[in-house]
């Protein structure tokens, strides 16, 4: 079914092989169809996300692998065999949230299709689920890829919800404990089939992560507060060189690597004209920029840093952030993170930002500036 317009339908999980999905040609006479399970979809890229209207039925180009054929009318197809394919998916489902994972993004229902995904919902997705689920039943209007969560034995880690807290500031032990209990109770009621990655040591794990990142978080907060008065207004061509230098000097002053996500985000805010960078929407620079504004921005960027760590250290868990924040999703897909690795005690990866984050020659400029600082 390569390079065709297709529609699809989904049904209950197929054993341990994930969701069963039926693909049907929209223009065939008679239409070819195939029902498969356990397929792995290749993640989608920045351009596909930028073009998608997530609150409307999603149309995307898909490539899939490792699908087991359950039923088909395609002559010569091997029932019970494995197949791969590509087609334009014309869905009836919106995708108000997206799955951020190694290689890019997917609508949630497609991300969980192969099974084995570990979902890290952020706070806006928890709020979204509250509006769509009640005791495992979908109560929200319309059809959305999030609705597939109720039909699948998904694995959910509420780390991001607990570590962010509810007061736009680093939470203490009392707040973290209350947030962990609250979100666990919520998911047990809303998605009773879900496996919660919450155990006796979860609280200590979250508190340990907060303490391990506290000093770096404070450094980045001061970095953003330093830059906010300079970067609140759009950067003109005349100001570019000065503002770019301001960001690098601030990074050096506060001891931040020039390839740190917060530094790349600030440079993107300078490089993309008319405040059009997804990174600037995350940083939310404005007049009167506050500690709380910086905290919100850094909580978003920390979620991506946590994702990088989990991809590197626990790749078999297939970690994925579920978020309804399109700017955050665009920043992640635009970074094109790759080559996840552990060097001594440091987790790192390569970044190859798309032109929409570092346009024109600014990509080469950033690479040269980063290399010169590390020499």
Phi, psi and omega per residue, in radians:
X1 nan 0.640 -3.091
X2 -1.274 2.498 2.999
X3 0.960 0.743 3.092
X4 -2.187 2.803 2.990
X5 -1.416 2.212 -3.099
X6 -2.309 2.692 2.915
X7 -1.973 3.011 -3.110
X8 -2.640 2.798 2.976
X9 -2.385 2.758 -3.069
X10 -2.231 2.619 3.072
X11 -2.373 -3.060 -3.007
X12 -0.981 2.825 3.127
X13 -0.971 2.513 3.139
X14 -1.787 1.614 -3.121
X15 0.967 -2.263 3.105
X16 -1.740 0.274 -3.034
X17 -1.762 0.255 3.140
X18 1.468 -2.798 -3.087
X19 -1.367 2.603 2.967
X20 -1.639 2.322 -3.088
X21 -2.293 2.368 3.104
X22 -1.892 2.133 3.107
X23 -1.829 2.321 -3.097
X24 -2.305 2.300 3.048
X25 -1.052 2.466 3.080
X26 -1.584 -0.281 -3.072
X27 -2.189 0.238 -3.126
X28 -1.433 2.717 3.120
X29 -2.531 1.649 -0.082
X30 -1.302 2.734 -3.109
X31 -1.213 2.383 3.014
X32 -1.387 2.591 3.112
X33 -2.519 2.712 3.079
X34 -2.622 2.375 3.048
X35 -1.906 2.193 -3.051
X36 -2.323 2.861 3.083
X37 -2.446 2.694 3.054
X38 1.327 0.254 -3.109
X39 -1.208 2.561 3.041
X40 -1.938 2.108 -3.130
X41 -1.608 2.387 3.025
X42 -1.191 2.340 3.120
X43 -1.024 2.633 3.134
X44 -1.593 2.869 -2.994
X45 -1.881 -3.041 -3.081
X46 -1.043 -0.842 -3.071
X47 -1.060 -0.700 3.137
X48 -1.171 -0.622 3.105
X49 -1.240 -0.749 -3.137
X50 -1.063 -0.616 -3.104
X51 -1.430 -0.318 -3.036
X52 -1.330 2.389 2.974
X53 -1.763 1.679 -2.894
X54 -1.204 -0.358 3.118
X55 -1.543 0.109 3.098
X56 -2.147 2.888 3.085
X57 -0.905 2.280 -2.986
X58 -1.538 2.381 3.024
X59 -2.142 2.047 -3.101
X60 -2.485 2.717 3.031
X61 -1.512 2.164 -3.058
X62 -2.038 2.525 2.920
X63 -2.149 2.332 3.141
X64 -2.332 2.734 -3.084
X65 -2.407 2.864 2.971
X66 1.028 0.520 -3.135
X67 -1.515 2.331 3.098
X68 -1.603 2.166 -3.098
X69 -1.336 2.166 3.094
X70 -1.733 -0.644 -3.107
X71 -2.809 2.525 3.122
X72 -2.870 2.732 2.996
X73 -1.914 0.233 3.113
X74 -1.397 2.107 -3.068
X75 -1.086 2.308 3.080
X76 1.519 -0.102 3.141
X77 -1.227 2.511 -3.079
X78 -1.627 1.830 3.059
X79 -1.058 2.386 -3.068
X80 1.327 -0.046 3.084
X81 -1.438 3.059 3.113
X82 -1.799 2.569 -3.120
X83 -2.469 2.817 2.994
X84 -2.339 2.819 -3.111
X85 -2.978 3.083 3.052
X86 -2.628 2.528 -3.102
X87 -2.929 2.847 3.014
X88 -1.515 2.081 -3.117
X89 -1.546 2.067 3.030
X90 -1.811 1.727 -2.994
X91 -1.681 2.774 2.993
X92 -1.673 0.037 -3.054
X93 -1.831 2.435 2.931
X94 -1.431 3.022 3.119
X95 -2.443 1.273 -3.071
X96 -1.124 -0.365 2.994
X97 -2.115 2.817 3.074
X98 -2.302 2.758 3.097
X99 -1.739 2.082 3.075
X100 -1.691 2.117 -3.023
X101 -2.578 3.134 3.135
X102 -1.008 2.187 3.084
X103 1.688 -0.203 3.136
X104 2.569 -2.245 -3.052
X105 -2.536 2.823 3.028
X106 -2.603 2.684 2.898
X107 -1.037 2.511 -3.037
X108 -0.932 -0.735 -3.107
X109 -1.095 -0.558 3.104
X110 -1.407 -0.561 3.126
X111 -1.103 -0.627 -3.089
X112 -1.584 0.017 -3.013
X113 -1.021 -0.693 -3.084
X114 -1.432 -0.172 -3.078
X115 1.392 2.863 3.037
X116 1.478 0.058 -3.130
X117 -1.343 2.470 2.980
X118 -1.828 1.976 -3.036
X119 -1.597 2.248 3.004
X120 -1.962 1.631 -3.135
X121 -1.331 2.359 3.025
X122 -1.501 3.139 -2.988
X123 -1.147 -0.587 -3.138
X124 -1.247 -0.500 3.069
X125 -1.283 -0.643 3.055
X126 -1.035 -0.752 3.093
X127 -1.097 -0.683 3.117
X128 -1.113 -0.761 3.126
X129 -1.111 -0.646 3.108
X130 -1.022 -0.547 -3.138
X131 -1.499 -0.144 -3.067
X132 -2.027 -0.297 -3.025
X133 -2.211 2.583 2.980
X134 -2.626 1.991 -3.124
X135 0.925 0.733 3.087
X136 1.440 -0.036 3.138
X137 -1.815 2.461 3.107
X138 -1.396 2.135 -3.133
X139 -2.038 -0.129 3.129
X140 -1.305 2.838 -3.120
X141 -1.447 2.706 3.095
X142 1.256 -3.090 3.113
X143 -2.006 2.272 -3.073
X144 -2.396 2.599 3.123
X145 -1.053 -0.398 3.082
X146 -1.114 -0.412 -3.086
X147 -1.140 -0.353 3.140
X148 -1.175 -0.328 -3.130
X149 -1.074 -0.580 -3.097
X150 -1.227 -0.402 -3.056
X151 -1.671 -0.086 -2.977
X152 -2.159 2.586 3.091
X153 -1.414 1.245 -3.056
X154 -1.359 2.744 3.097
X155 -1.907 2.161 -3.031
X156 -2.124 2.225 3.044
X157 -1.954 1.971 -3.065
X158 -1.479 0.398 -3.075
X159 -0.919 -0.849 -3.031
X160 -1.116 -0.636 3.128
X161 -1.110 -0.786 -3.068
X162 -1.281 -0.689 -3.044
X163 -1.272 -0.466 3.129
X164 -1.341 -0.586 -3.104
X165 1.311 -3.012 -3.046
X166 -2.209 0.320 -3.065
X167 -2.228 0.246 3.133
X168 1.005 0.638 3.092
X169 -2.724 2.816 3.140
X170 -1.039 2.126 -3.070
X171 -1.349 2.630 3.054
X172 -1.597 -3.097 -3.053
X173 -1.048 -0.727 -3.106
X174 -1.077 -0.769 -3.133
X175 -1.159 -0.790 -3.122
X176 -1.067 -0.776 -3.134
X177 -1.080 -0.750 3.130
X178 -1.151 -0.702 3.141
X179 -1.162 -0.694 3.106
X180 -1.085 -0.790 -3.139
X181 -1.140 -0.721 -3.112
X182 -1.111 -0.847 -3.059
X183 -1.264 -0.585 3.091
X184 -1.144 -0.777 3.112
X185 -1.093 -0.676 -3.141
X186 -1.095 -0.852 -3.085
X187 -1.182 -0.591 3.109
X188 -1.106 -0.534 3.115
X189 -1.493 -0.800 -3.054
X190 -1.272 -0.696 -3.090
X191 -2.279 1.291 -3.033
X192 -1.094 -0.347 3.117
X193 -1.399 -0.272 -3.045
X194 -1.212 2.523 2.994
X195 -1.619 2.063 3.135
X196 -1.574 2.251 3.083
X197 -1.499 1.236 -3.135
X198 -2.372 2.117 -3.131
X199 -2.366 -2.965 -3.084
X200 -1.078 -0.470 -3.060
X201 -1.797 0.096 -3.079
X202 -1.102 -0.772 -3.130
X203 -1.043 -0.833 -3.132
X204 -1.124 -0.582 3.104
X205 -1.121 -0.772 3.125
X206 -1.158 -0.784 3.132
X207 -1.097 -0.667 3.106
X208 -1.133 -0.695 3.111
X209 -1.132 -0.695 3.098
X210 -1.064 -0.788 -3.120
X211 -1.195 -0.670 -3.127
X212 -1.134 -0.520 -3.077
X213 -1.799 -0.005 -3.026
X214 -1.059 -0.838 -3.094
X215 -1.100 -0.787 3.115
X216 -1.128 -0.646 3.122
X217 -1.109 -0.746 3.135
X218 -1.148 -0.686 3.098
X219 -1.087 -0.778 -3.140
X220 -1.172 -0.596 3.093
X221 -1.084 -0.792 3.139
X222 -1.152 -0.624 3.073
X223 -1.046 -0.813 -3.135
X224 -1.187 -0.728 3.120
X225 -1.122 -0.580 3.084
X226 -1.149 -0.710 -3.058
X227 -1.462 -0.427 -3.007
X228 -0.910 -0.822 -3.141
X229 -1.098 -0.465 -3.106
X230 -1.467 -0.517 -2.996
X231 -1.957 0.098 -3.133
X232 -1.119 -0.710 3.116
X233 -1.543 2.683 3.068
X234 -0.982 2.557 3.136
X235 -1.571 2.148 3.103
X236 -1.400 2.889 3.095
X237 -1.030 -0.669 -3.127
X238 -1.113 -0.557 -3.088
X239 -1.564 -0.172 -2.947
X240 -0.942 -0.949 -3.051
X241 -1.049 -0.694 -3.127
X242 -1.171 -0.796 -3.106
X243 -1.190 -0.696 3.092
X244 -1.018 -0.775 3.117
X245 -1.145 -0.647 3.093
X246 -1.009 -0.752 -3.122
X247 -1.147 -0.821 -3.110
X248 -1.130 -0.716 3.127
X249 -1.146 -0.666 3.095
X250 -1.158 -0.720 3.109
X251 -1.059 -0.789 3.137
X252 -1.138 -0.720 -3.123
X253 -1.067 -0.709 -3.095
X254 -1.625 0.098 3.049
X255 1.295 0.533 3.135
X256 -1.734 2.390 3.074
X257 -1.118 2.534 -3.101
X258 -1.264 -0.191 3.027
X259 -1.819 0.196 3.015
X260 -1.113 2.553 -3.057
X261 -1.020 -0.690 -3.104
X262 -1.176 -0.570 3.103
X263 -1.274 -0.762 3.080
X264 -1.047 -0.706 3.115
X265 -1.090 -0.742 3.134
X266 -1.162 -0.720 3.098
X267 -1.123 -0.674 3.081
X268 -1.108 -0.618 3.098
X269 -1.086 -0.568 3.102
X270 -1.363 -0.720 -2.943
X271 -1.346 -0.564 -3.068
X272 -1.572 2.165 -3.060
X273 -1.218 2.763 3.017
X274 1.025 0.584 3.115
X275 0.949 0.560 -3.057
X276 -1.530 0.013 -3.104
X277 -1.344 2.379 3.021
X278 -1.033 -0.560 3.133
X279 -1.107 -0.720 -3.137
X280 -1.165 -0.549 3.082
X281 -1.184 -0.536 3.063
X282 -1.250 -0.807 -3.090
X283 -1.212 -0.514 3.034
X284 0.994 0.697 3.070
X285 -1.049 2.375 3.128
X286 -2.821 2.929 3.067
X287 -1.106 2.369 -3.108
X288 1.354 0.432 3.135
X289 -0.934 2.298 -2.987
X290 -2.045 2.991 3.027
X291 -0.988 -0.681 -3.125
X292 -1.171 -0.669 3.075
X293 -1.090 -0.790 3.122
X294 -1.101 -0.693 -3.141
X295 -1.074 -0.801 -3.134
X296 -1.040 -0.764 3.135
X297 -1.111 -0.776 -3.101
X298 -1.231 -0.528 3.061
X299 -1.108 -0.692 3.084
X300 -1.124 -0.838 -3.125
X301 -1.161 -0.612 3.091
X302 -1.095 -0.608 3.121
X303 -1.069 -0.665 3.094
X304 -1.229 -0.645 3.081
X305 -1.113 -0.690 3.082
X306 -1.119 -0.723 3.112
X307 -1.055 -0.752 3.108
X308 -1.045 -0.752 3.114
X309 -1.098 -0.775 -3.096
X310 -1.191 -0.684 3.078
X311 -1.062 -0.701 -3.104
X312 -1.242 -0.808 -2.996
X313 -1.582 -0.481 -3.078
X314 -2.327 1.021 -3.067
X315 -1.087 -0.527 -3.117
X316 -1.206 -0.358 3.097
X317 -1.361 -0.144 3.133
X318 0.819 1.089 -3.105
X319 -1.190 2.522 3.134
X320 -2.652 2.324 3.029
X321 -1.515 2.264 2.979
X322 -1.730 2.131 -3.111
X323 -2.458 2.650 3.010
X324 -1.832 0.155 -3.141
X325 -1.588 1.768 -3.067
X326 -1.161 -0.586 3.114
X327 -1.096 -0.757 3.094
X328 -1.092 -0.740 3.135
X329 -1.119 -0.718 3.114
X330 -1.135 -0.690 3.122
X331 -1.099 -0.779 3.134
X332 -1.077 -0.885 -3.110
X333 -1.172 -0.568 3.134
X334 -1.235 -0.449 3.112
X335 -1.200 -0.517 -3.074
X336 0.860 0.981 3.107
X337 -1.117 2.432 -3.080
X338 -2.718 3.033 3.095
X339 0.907 0.938 3.104
X340 -1.179 2.280 -3.048
X341 -2.758 2.836 3.085
X342 -2.002 2.102 3.127
X343 -2.015 1.938 -3.013
X344 0.991 -2.013 -3.138
X345 -1.817 0.152 -3.051
X346 -1.906 2.303 3.021
X347 -1.617 2.321 -3.110
X348 -2.592 3.022 3.076
X349 -2.749 2.887 3.038
X350 -1.512 2.663 3.084
X351 -2.195 2.400 3.093
X352 -2.364 1.237 -3.021
X353 -0.971 2.446 3.107
X354 -1.248 2.900 -3.107
X355 -1.060 -0.478 -3.127
X356 -1.253 -0.271 3.055
X357 -1.745 -0.776 3.093
X358 -2.261 1.549 -3.002
X359 -1.347 2.739 3.017
X360 0.980 -2.264 -3.075
X361 -1.457 -0.038 -3.112
X362 -1.210 -0.458 3.064
X363 -1.094 -0.844 3.113
X364 -1.150 -0.657 3.110
X365 -1.068 -0.783 3.117
X366 -1.106 -0.752 3.138
X367 -1.072 -0.763 3.126
X368 -1.159 -0.736 3.139
X369 -1.142 -0.653 3.127
X370 -1.189 -0.730 -3.122
X371 -1.164 -0.699 -3.116
X372 -1.147 -0.567 -3.141
X373 -1.303 -0.564 -3.090
X374 -1.456 -0.212 3.136
X375 -1.231 nan nan
